[in-house]
Structure formats: C-alpha cells, structure tokens
Amino acid sequence: MRIRCRLALLLVSACQTANSSPAPQASAPLGATALRKSAADELDQLDSRKPVPLLPMMAEHQKHNMRDHLAAVQEIVAALGSGDFSQVTQSARRMGYSEAMGQMCKHMGSGAPGFAEQALTFHHAADRIADAAEKNDSTAVLATLAETLATCTACHSAYKQKLVDNLRE
C-alpha cells in the first residue's frame, strides 16, 4: 500500500511539474541541426579500423575488384569440389599478382600506411593457390586458399574505405 501511495505522489508531482513548464517547441527535422551527427558519422566513429582515403570512383572500382575476388573464391571452391584444377588455376590467377595490379594497390593504398603491402600479400597468396592447382594438389590448394582468405579477413579487419573529395584530405 505504501509503495502505491508513493508511486501516486510521484506521478502527481511529475504531472504538476510538466504542466508548469513551458509548452514544448516543435523539434527540428532530422539533419537540420549541425550539432546532430549523421548516422554515417556515428557509424564511422564507432568503426575503429584505419581509413583508406579514396575518391568515389576509386572506392567503387575497389569494391568491384573485391566482389570479383569473392566470385573467384566461389569458383575455386566449386572447381575443387569437382576436381577441375584447370578452373581452379584460372580463377586463382584472376586474383593473382600482376604489375598492373601492384600499381593499382599502391595507388589505392597511398593514403593508408600498410594497406598496399597487405593487398600485395593477398595477390601473392592467390598465386600460390594457382601454383598448387597446377600440380593437381587439392590439399595444397585448400591450405593456400585458407591462407589467402586469412589475408582478406586481416585486411577487412584493419581497414575501411573513407570517401574523400580529393586525395589530399
């Protein structure tokens, strides 16, 4: 009974306080105030990975390449399951190192120390998948595929894209 009385007094008191305060003002629409962080800014602050500054076109190009790498991994797994080492080799070489790929990694990662080296590690690991497939060695293909995927995981755990208007930001 005492708890109910205290609760009733608390509610009455709260209502009186609310009634004595000025009428609430209409709130500004979301995003109208400079003090409110955008959801994207808030997410960016929560994400502690190192930023890789990229122009929008570069970021899209990088995402396209990474999606192709993921498709190549899928092809490797499917081809290995059917014993098609030729297809494993072809898909792995698509992710492998080339001079052009090396230059692109260095360019894309120029604003993020360590990124280009991590990317090159990935491409060289993919070459080892192809080397193992050329020997029809499924155990080595799986081991080098695991190594390659570990480089993906490490990179995605360490870095995030950051869109910039120019590369000097």
TORBA-785968 format. One record per residue: residue number from 1; z, x, y of N, C-alpha, C in turn. Coordinates in nm, 3 decimals. Atoms other than C-alpha are relative to their C-alpha. Last residue first. Layout:
// residues N
NODE  num       nZ       nX       nY      caZ      caX      caY       cZ       cX       cY
NODE  NUM        Z        X        Y        Z        X        Y        Z        X        Y
...
END
This chain:
// residues 169
NODE  num       nZ       nX       nY      caZ      caX      caY       cZ       cX       cY
NODE  169   -0.127    0.073   -0.016   -4.730    4.232    1.524    0.107    0.056   -0.089
NODE  168   -0.095   -0.086   -0.074   -5.007    4.496    1.539    0.135   -0.067    0.016
NODE  167   -0.072   -0.089    0.092   -5.211    4.327    1.266    0.096    0.095    0.070
NODE  166    0.068   -0.129    0.001   -5.310    4.037    1.488    0.086    0.096   -0.082
NODE  165    0.120    0.020   -0.083   -5.233    3.665    1.484   -0.080    0.128    0.014
NODE  164   -0.008   -0.053   -0.136   -4.989    3.709    1.197   -0.131   -0.027    0.073
NODE  163    0.120    0.018   -0.082   -4.928    3.531    0.868    0.026    0.049    0.142
NODE  162   -0.042    0.045   -0.133   -4.648    3.679    0.661   -0.126   -0.009    0.085
NODE  161    0.099   -0.002   -0.107   -4.715    3.707    0.288    0.065   -0.046    0.130
NODE  160    0.052    0.133   -0.034   -4.418    3.780    0.069   -0.104    0.016    0.109
NODE  159    0.084    0.022   -0.117   -4.299    4.096   -0.107   -0.040   -0.146    0.016
NODE  158   -0.028   -0.090   -0.113   -4.025    4.218   -0.343   -0.073   -0.038    0.128
NODE  157   -0.143    0.003   -0.031   -4.004    3.951   -0.613    0.033    0.080    0.125
NODE  156   -0.028    0.131   -0.056   -4.381    3.897   -0.609    0.148   -0.017    0.032
NODE  155    0.063    0.010   -0.131   -4.427    4.271   -0.657    0.032   -0.133    0.067
NODE  154   -0.069   -0.089   -0.094   -4.177    4.301   -0.940   -0.057   -0.014    0.142
NODE  153   -0.132    0.056   -0.028   -4.316    3.997   -1.120    0.075    0.084    0.102
NODE  152    0.020    0.123   -0.078   -4.672    4.122   -1.096    0.135   -0.056    0.045
NODE  151    0.033   -0.046   -0.135   -4.569    4.471   -1.212   -0.025   -0.120    0.092
NODE  150   -0.123   -0.047   -0.063   -4.392    4.312   -1.509   -0.027    0.051    0.142
NODE  149   -0.069    0.118   -0.054   -4.713    4.122   -1.586    0.133    0.038    0.065
NODE  148    0.076    0.047   -0.116   -4.894    4.454   -1.622    0.069   -0.120    0.063
NODE  147   -0.021   -0.098   -0.108   -4.628    4.597   -1.853   -0.069   -0.046    0.128
NODE  146   -0.139    0.020   -0.045   -4.637    4.281   -2.067    0.033    0.094    0.115
NODE  145    0.002    0.126   -0.074   -5.018    4.308   -2.084    0.140   -0.029    0.054
NODE  144    0.052   -0.032   -0.133   -4.976    4.674   -2.180   -0.015   -0.126    0.086
NODE  143   -0.096   -0.086   -0.070   -4.750    4.581   -2.471   -0.047    0.030    0.142
NODE  142   -0.117    0.079   -0.039   -4.970    4.289   -2.578    0.102    0.082    0.079
NODE  141    0.045    0.096   -0.101   -5.286    4.501   -2.571    0.120   -0.081    0.048
NODE  140    0.006   -0.071   -0.128   -5.102    4.781   -2.754   -0.048   -0.093    0.112
NODE  139   -0.138   -0.033   -0.036   -5.009    4.545   -3.038    0.003    0.071    0.136
NODE  138   -0.066    0.118   -0.057   -5.360    4.398   -3.042    0.144    0.028    0.041
NODE  137   -0.142   -0.016    0.028   -5.525    4.737   -3.090    0.079   -0.114    0.066
NODE  136   -0.036    0.115    0.085   -5.900    4.674   -3.110    0.147    0.004   -0.043
NODE  135   -0.041   -0.058    0.129   -5.951    5.024   -2.963    0.037   -0.109   -0.100
NODE  134    0.116   -0.074    0.049   -6.149    4.881   -2.669    0.030    0.068   -0.135
NODE  133    0.093    0.096    0.061   -5.866    4.632   -2.630   -0.122    0.069   -0.057
NODE  132   -0.056    0.040    0.129   -5.615    4.914   -2.573   -0.094   -0.096   -0.073
NODE  131    0.008   -0.117    0.089   -5.831    5.063   -2.297    0.051   -0.034   -0.140
NODE  130    0.140   -0.015    0.043   -5.875    4.718   -2.142   -0.016    0.118   -0.095
NODE  129    0.027    0.114    0.089   -5.499    4.662   -2.129   -0.141    0.015   -0.057
NODE  128   -0.056   -0.036    0.131   -5.457    5.015   -1.989   -0.013   -0.116   -0.101
NODE  127    0.094   -0.089    0.068   -5.693    4.926   -1.705    0.050    0.037   -0.139
NODE  126    0.105    0.085    0.056   -5.464    4.635   -1.617   -0.106    0.083   -0.071
NODE  125   -0.057    0.061    0.121   -5.178    4.883   -1.572   -0.104   -0.090   -0.068
NODE  124    0.005   -0.104    0.104   -5.396    5.079   -1.328    0.059   -0.052   -0.132
NODE  123    0.140   -0.017    0.040   -5.453    4.761   -1.124   -0.015    0.107   -0.109
NODE  122    0.049    0.117    0.074   -5.081    4.676   -1.116   -0.142    0.024   -0.053
NODE  121   -0.067   -0.007    0.131   -4.974    5.026   -1.014   -0.048   -0.116   -0.088
NODE  120    0.078   -0.096    0.079   -5.233    5.006   -0.734    0.062    0.018   -0.139
NODE  119    0.127    0.063    0.038   -5.066    4.690   -0.604   -0.084    0.093   -0.087
NODE  118   -0.032    0.101    0.101   -4.721    4.851   -0.608   -0.128   -0.066   -0.050
NODE  117   -0.032   -0.074    0.122   -4.857    5.156   -0.422    0.032   -0.097   -0.115
NODE  116    0.126   -0.051    0.054   -5.020    4.928   -0.163    0.025    0.074   -0.131
NODE  115    0.080    0.108    0.057   -4.693    4.738   -0.111   -0.127    0.053   -0.066
NODE  114   -0.017    0.015    0.144   -4.468    5.041   -0.070   -0.089   -0.105   -0.064
NODE  113   -0.021   -0.121    0.080   -4.439    5.019    0.308    0.027   -0.032   -0.147
NODE  112   -0.118    0.020    0.085   -4.567    4.683    0.439    0.018    0.124   -0.090
NODE  111   -0.116    0.036   -0.081   -4.809    4.691    0.732    0.127   -0.018   -0.079
NODE  110   -0.027   -0.102   -0.102   -5.087    4.882    0.555    0.124   -0.029    0.083
NODE  109   -0.140   -0.039    0.000   -5.065    4.659    0.249    0.039    0.097    0.108
NODE  108   -0.086    0.119   -0.001   -5.390    4.471    0.297    0.147    0.038    0.013
NODE  107    0.021    0.074   -0.126   -5.580    4.787    0.393    0.097   -0.118    0.009
NODE  106   -0.054   -0.082   -0.108   -5.435    4.999    0.111   -0.012   -0.072    0.135
NODE  105   -0.146    0.000    0.015   -5.497    4.725   -0.144    0.065    0.079    0.114
NODE  104   -0.048    0.131   -0.042   -5.855    4.678   -0.016    0.153   -0.006   -0.007
NODE  103    0.010    0.007   -0.146   -5.926    5.050   -0.039    0.055   -0.133    0.052
NODE  102   -0.100   -0.091   -0.056   -5.797    5.060   -0.398    0.001   -0.004    0.152
NODE  101   -0.129    0.067    0.013   -6.001    4.755   -0.491    0.111    0.085    0.060
NODE  100   -0.002    0.112   -0.096   -6.316    4.917   -0.353    0.134   -0.073   -0.004
NODE   99   -0.017   -0.057   -0.134   -6.241    5.241   -0.540    0.008   -0.112    0.105
NODE   98    0.130   -0.050   -0.047   -6.193    5.044   -0.860    0.026    0.058    0.139
NODE   97    0.018   -0.080   -0.121   -5.880    4.966   -1.058   -0.147    0.031    0.024
NODE   96   -0.023   -0.145   -0.002   -5.851    4.691   -1.313   -0.032    0.066    0.132
NODE   95   -0.123   -0.026   -0.074   -5.816    4.315   -1.275    0.022    0.148    0.025
NODE   94    0.011    0.076   -0.125   -6.178    4.242   -1.374    0.124    0.020    0.088
NODE   93    0.072   -0.085   -0.095   -6.143    4.521   -1.631   -0.017   -0.071    0.135
NODE   92   -0.093   -0.101   -0.051   -5.877    4.311   -1.806   -0.068    0.089    0.103
NODE   91   -0.096    0.065   -0.091   -6.111    4.014   -1.837    0.096    0.101    0.061
NODE   90    0.071    0.049   -0.118   -6.395    4.222   -1.984    0.096   -0.061    0.102
NODE   89    0.042   -0.115   -0.081   -6.168    4.412   -2.222   -0.064   -0.046    0.129
NODE   88   -0.123   -0.058   -0.054   -6.002    4.095   -2.353   -0.036    0.114    0.095
NODE   87   -0.040    0.087   -0.112   -6.348    3.937   -2.390    0.129    0.051    0.064
NODE   86    0.101   -0.019   -0.103   -6.465    4.231   -2.606    0.036   -0.082    0.125
NODE   85   -0.039   -0.115   -0.079   -6.140    4.217   -2.800   -0.099    0.032    0.111
NODE   84    0.119   -0.037   -0.076   -6.214    3.864   -2.923    0.034    0.115    0.097
NODE   83    0.048   -0.131    0.044   -5.941    3.835   -3.187   -0.125    0.048    0.071
NODE   82    0.116    0.019    0.089   -5.898    3.461   -3.134   -0.059    0.132   -0.047
NODE   81   -0.033    0.097    0.105   -5.547    3.488   -2.995   -0.113   -0.022   -0.097
NODE   80   -0.080   -0.073    0.098   -5.646    3.799   -2.802    0.037   -0.090   -0.117
NODE   79    0.091   -0.087    0.075   -5.920    3.602   -2.632    0.076    0.079   -0.105
NODE   78    0.085    0.083    0.086   -5.679    3.325   -2.527   -0.091    0.087   -0.087
NODE   77   -0.085    0.060    0.102   -5.420    3.572   -2.398   -0.084   -0.083   -0.097
NODE   76   -0.043   -0.107    0.091   -5.681    3.776   -2.214    0.082   -0.058   -0.114
NODE   75    0.115   -0.033    0.085   -5.842    3.465   -2.061    0.039    0.107   -0.104
NODE   74    0.019    0.114    0.090   -5.503    3.350   -1.927   -0.114    0.028   -0.098
NODE   73   -0.110   -0.008    0.097   -5.442    3.696   -1.782   -0.012   -0.113   -0.102
NODE   72    0.034   -0.110    0.092   -5.787    3.683   -1.619    0.109    0.016   -0.106
NODE   71    0.102    0.053    0.091   -5.704    3.342   -1.467   -0.040    0.106   -0.102
NODE   70   -0.070    0.091    0.091   -5.386    3.494   -1.322   -0.098   -0.063   -0.100
NODE   69   -0.078   -0.083    0.094   -5.585    3.782   -1.177    0.072   -0.088   -0.101
NODE   68    0.095   -0.053    0.097   -5.831    3.530   -1.029    0.070    0.091   -0.101
NODE   67    0.032    0.111    0.090   -5.542    3.346   -0.865   -0.100    0.045   -0.106
NODE   66   -0.114    0.018    0.091   -5.424    3.678   -0.727   -0.022   -0.115   -0.096
NODE   65   -0.002   -0.108    0.099   -5.768    3.753   -0.583    0.114   -0.018   -0.101
NODE   64    0.115    0.020    0.089   -5.790    3.412   -0.414   -0.002    0.106   -0.110
NODE   63   -0.036    0.109    0.092   -5.440    3.457   -0.274   -0.112   -0.028   -0.099
NODE   62   -0.099   -0.053    0.095   -5.542    3.794   -0.127    0.041   -0.108   -0.101
NODE   61    0.073   -0.089    0.090   -5.854    3.645    0.032    0.095    0.055   -0.107
NODE   60    0.076    0.087    0.091   -5.646    3.363    0.180   -0.077    0.083   -0.102
NODE   59   -0.097    0.066    0.089   -5.399    3.612    0.325   -0.072   -0.089   -0.101
NODE   58   -0.044   -0.099    0.098   -5.682    3.825    0.465    0.096   -0.063   -0.101
NODE   57    0.113   -0.024    0.089   -5.841    3.524    0.637    0.038    0.100   -0.110
NODE   56    0.022    0.113    0.091   -5.501    3.421    0.781   -0.114    0.022   -0.100
NODE   55    0.074    0.101   -0.073   -5.436    3.772    0.919   -0.027   -0.116   -0.096
NODE   54    0.142    0.022    0.029   -5.181    3.953    0.710   -0.057   -0.102    0.097
NODE   53    0.072    0.066   -0.110   -4.835    4.102    0.761   -0.150   -0.006   -0.029
NODE   52    0.128   -0.071   -0.005   -4.673    4.176    0.423   -0.080   -0.070    0.109
NODE   51    0.125    0.064   -0.040   -4.314    4.064    0.467   -0.119    0.096   -0.008
NODE   50    0.063   -0.074   -0.110   -4.032    4.214    0.260   -0.132   -0.068    0.037
NODE   49    0.103   -0.096    0.039   -3.849    3.955    0.047   -0.061    0.066    0.123
NODE   48   -0.033   -0.138   -0.040   -3.529    3.800    0.183   -0.105    0.104   -0.040
NODE   47    0.076   -0.085    0.092   -3.653    3.439    0.176    0.015    0.146    0.043
NODE   46   -0.070    0.003    0.129   -3.386    3.229    0.352   -0.063    0.095   -0.101
NODE   45   -0.128   -0.070   -0.015   -3.521    3.330    0.693    0.079    0.004   -0.130
NODE   44    0.030   -0.143   -0.017   -3.875    3.233    0.593    0.130    0.080    0.013
NODE   43    0.033   -0.053    0.132   -3.750    2.897    0.463   -0.024    0.150    0.009
NODE   42   -0.124    0.000    0.077   -3.586    2.825    0.800   -0.023    0.059   -0.140
NODE   41   -0.083   -0.110   -0.051   -3.899    2.928    0.987    0.129    0.011   -0.080
NODE   40    0.064   -0.125    0.044   -4.113    2.702    0.764    0.080    0.121    0.048
NODE   39   -0.031   -0.017    0.142   -3.871    2.412    0.812   -0.059    0.130   -0.052
NODE   38    0.090    0.075    0.087   -3.905    2.457    1.185    0.043    0.025   -0.145
NODE   37    0.091   -0.084    0.078   -3.600    2.578    1.370   -0.092   -0.090   -0.081
NODE   36    0.007    0.034    0.143   -3.452    2.341    1.625   -0.101    0.092   -0.068
NODE   35   -0.119   -0.050    0.067   -3.370    2.501    1.961   -0.004   -0.025   -0.151
NODE   34    0.022   -0.141    0.036   -3.722    2.463    2.096    0.118    0.055   -0.077
NODE   33   -0.093   -0.093   -0.063   -3.685    2.087    2.089   -0.023    0.142   -0.048
NODE   32    0.014    0.010   -0.144   -3.973    1.853    2.021    0.092    0.098    0.072
NODE   31    0.090   -0.102   -0.051   -4.009    1.962    1.656   -0.012   -0.001    0.152
NODE   30   -0.007   -0.127    0.069   -3.864    1.640    1.526   -0.101    0.098    0.060
NODE   29    0.075   -0.007    0.127   -3.870    1.368    1.788    0.012    0.139   -0.061
NODE   28    0.137   -0.050   -0.019   -3.593    1.380    2.046   -0.072    0.002   -0.133
NODE   27    0.022   -0.140    0.036   -3.289    1.166    1.976   -0.146    0.036    0.021
NODE   26    0.105   -0.008    0.102   -3.232    0.846    2.169   -0.025    0.147   -0.029
NODE   25    0.133   -0.018   -0.056   -2.907    0.878    2.357   -0.101    0.004   -0.113
NODE   24    0.077   -0.116    0.046   -2.588    0.740    2.208   -0.138    0.001    0.063
NODE   23    0.103    0.041    0.096   -2.397    0.494    2.426   -0.080    0.122   -0.042
NODE   22    0.126    0.051   -0.057   -2.100    0.653    2.598   -0.101   -0.033   -0.110
NODE   21    0.092   -0.107   -0.036   -1.775    0.682    2.406   -0.129   -0.058    0.055
NODE   20   -0.030   -0.050   -0.133   -1.510    0.410    2.420   -0.093    0.113    0.043
NODE   19    0.034    0.100   -0.101   -1.657    0.212    2.129    0.025    0.052    0.141
NODE   18    0.145    0.013   -0.006   -1.659    0.518    1.902   -0.041   -0.098    0.109
NODE   17    0.053   -0.122   -0.060   -1.296    0.594    1.981   -0.151   -0.009    0.015
NODE   16   -0.035    0.002   -0.141   -1.197    0.233    1.916   -0.056    0.123    0.071
NODE   15    0.086    0.100   -0.066   -1.390    0.232    1.587    0.029   -0.005    0.149
NODE   14    0.136   -0.054   -0.008   -1.226    0.556    1.477   -0.092   -0.097    0.071
NODE   13    0.000   -0.107   -0.099   -0.879    0.424    1.557   -0.140    0.056    0.020
NODE   12   -0.013    0.067   -0.129   -0.943    0.103    1.366   -0.006    0.103    0.112
NODE   11    0.125    0.069   -0.029   -1.070    0.304    1.068    0.004   -0.067    0.136
NODE   10    0.101   -0.102   -0.027   -0.772    0.540    1.074   -0.133   -0.062    0.037
NODE    9   -0.028   -0.054   -0.132   -0.529    0.250    1.102   -0.104    0.104    0.040
NODE    8    0.036    0.103   -0.097   -0.694    0.079    0.804    0.024    0.049    0.142
NODE    7    0.145    0.007   -0.005   -0.679    0.402    0.600   -0.046   -0.103    0.102
NODE    6    0.046   -0.119   -0.072   -0.313    0.448    0.687   -0.151    0.000    0.015
NODE    5   -0.036    0.016   -0.141   -0.240    0.090    0.583   -0.047    0.119    0.083
NODE    4    0.091    0.099   -0.060   -0.433    0.128    0.260    0.030   -0.020    0.147
NODE    3    0.131   -0.064   -0.016   -0.248    0.451    0.176   -0.098   -0.096    0.065
NODE    2   -0.005   -0.089   -0.116    0.087    0.282    0.243   -0.137    0.065    0.026
NODE    1    0.000    0.082   -0.119    0.000    0.000    0.000    0.000    0.087    0.126
END
